[in-house]
Amino acid sequence: MTSSVDNIRPLWAKVDLGCVRHNVRFLKGLTPPGCLFMAVVKANAYGHGDAQVARAAIAAGADCLGVALVEEADRLRRAGFDCPIYLLFEPPPAAAARVVELDVTCSVYTKELARALSQAARAMGKMAHVHVKVDSGMHRVGVNPSDIRKFASLVDAMPNVEVKGIYTHLALATDLEDPFTVHQLDVFEKAFKDVEFALGRGLLKHAANSAGVLAFPESHYDMVRVGIAMLGLLPSVAFAGVNELEPALTLAGEIAFVKRVAAGEGISYGLTYAPTENSYIATLPVGYADGVSRRLCKNADVLIAGARKPIVGTICMDTCMVDLGDEPVEPGTPFVLIGADGSERITAEEVAQKTGTINYEIVCAISLRVPRVYTNET
């Protein structure tokens, strides 16, 4: 077991890299032979640790890595990764030289970035490899399908730039009943056929995210892009029947303080909670600065000695309180906020449901104040 920093405060996010490797193998097994697997490790691998998760994913068969920011690609290169890295969002044109230096395959959907990449690559005597993005219906970023053939031809004709691939992103693949995903794939297929005809060669085509891998095999094409499912988390509640994924992250620690509080006495800021009977109140060394939302006040549990105990009172910046009832425990007793303890488990999906968000946000919100501890690294 290794930690990214020394553990002084008794709180940690444990990441089981054996689970990551298992999940990659399972998900890769759903794709056709020859289909490339991109391990998406943007946002510090959704809070799990980008370099550590990337190493585990590559060891399990991932072919390349995906990030959102040039800074993320830079960090991976500095960590020793020489595999293909894909930049999934356009950086500012001013970053074009760094993109070329890092040998990153860059998303392109504006002429301004394409020209900047061309100029930077010419100045360095290198080639800038790009994938053009088609907006097949999500309307976030990307080239309109009606313009994609002209755009891709223009970019490919620029000096020292080569269009290597074409891709899109699925907006509703988490809804298995909605026909919009099929519509998007129809739009994408027409777009990539037009571009391949115009360029006179085949391109690397990709559309599937985690939900696409699990539910839409027709979206797999030449490569899939997997983030959340690689970490053992479900893309949405629609995938509750997928039992093969193993959650990699456990958010846990040790109780800092326990005291007996009389019935009717208020707890925490605002005194918003008072036990109806004399109770033992435990203080946990974790708060909203660590990623535990204040929306969990009066609305969530922690696991202590394999049993659920309610979070009570207002969650503070550095601490939160739990009502133990008439069952005292000693300071130093372990607790679990996300993960398993005995036969009980609190999932990131459960926490997300109680805070009105998605599991992606729950794990990404675990701040860097919380040390990451890694197990099963090999």
Beta strands, then each sheet from edge to edge (+ up, - down):
strand 1: 2-3
strand 2: 11-16
strand 3: 36-40
strand 4: 64-67
strand 5: 85-87
strand 6: 105-108
strand 7: 128-133
strand 8: 161-167
strand 9: 204-206
strand 10: 223-226
strand 11: 249-254
strand 12: 257-261
strand 13: 279-284
strand 14: 301-304
strand 15: 307-312
strand 16: 320-323
strand 17: 334-341
strand 18: 344-346
strand 19: 372-375
sheet 1: 1+ 19- 2- 11+ 17- 18+
sheet 2: 9+ 8+ 7+ 6+ 5+ 4+ 3+ 10+
sheet 3: 12+ 13- 16+ 15- 14+
end
